[in-house]
């Protein structure tokens, strides 16, 4: 399944909010050296209860708006 994701970095806590056909993911990590992308994958694996290898960032690796595939 593919999801449109908006990432908000430097939040107080990590959390996932579903709104208007997309996911809004709040991450405590700053967008430096790919740490936010790593945390995004970790948060989504916990939220959906899947393994890490089942989550892939398809588009937007350097953007706030991403397309993520969860298999």
N, C-alpha and C positions, 0 to 999 in steps of 0.2 A: 504494500500500500504506500502511496506517496502522499506526503503532507507538505503544505506550505508552512514555513516556520519563520516567525519574527523573533530575533534574539535580542534581549536586553541584557547588556553586560554590567558588571559592577553593582549588582543588586545585593540586598542584604542576605537573602537566602536563595537557594536553587528551588525553582518550582515551575510547573507547567500549567498553563491556563488555556482552555479551549474557547475560542471566540470566533464567530462569524466565518466558519469554514476553514479556520487555520489555527495553528498552535502558537501561543506566545510563551516563550521560554525565558525565564529570568535566571541569570547565571551570576554567581559571585565572582567568577574569574574575569580578569581584564582581557581584552582582545589582543594579547601579545603572544607572538611565537606559536600560534595555534592552540594555546591553552583553552580558549573559549570553545573551540570546535571539539576538543577532547572532552571537556566537561559537558557539552551539549549531547554528545553520544552517550556518555555515562548517565546523564539525567533521563534521556529518552529510553535507555535500556531498563532503568528502574521503573519508569512510568508505565511502559508497555509490557514489562515482564518478559523480555526477550534477551538473547545473548548479544554480546557486543558485535560479533561478526554479521549480525542480521540488520544492523543500522548503517546506512551509507548516506553521506552528504553528496547529492548529485550535482547541485548547482549552488553557487553563492558561498564558496569557502572563505572569501574575503569580504563578505557582505553581511548586513544584518538580516536580510531576507534570503532565506534558503529554501531549497527543495530537498527533502529528506525521504529516503525510501526505507521502509521497514518490512522485512521479509518474514 
